[in-house]
Amino acid sequence: MRSRATISGSELLLGAIAFRLAMLVLVGWSLALLPQQTRDNEAACFPSARSESRAAAKPVGPHVANAAFDDMLRHD
């Protein structure tokens, strides 16, 4: 009875692909199962810069939004 001790190139390639796929699945599941970290809304270095920019920003009125939407529809 003869046994082949060598691995052909395609078997080696398929083995490497299967190993990488298994690693990706393992990392994906581990990231999915870890608890998510809570993020601060304020930046650590410049906490006042973000709050000032939020205070300066004003909501867009409906007439501006409608005009932008109409303009978008005209160009389609």
Beta strands, then each sheet from edge to edge (+ up, - down):
end
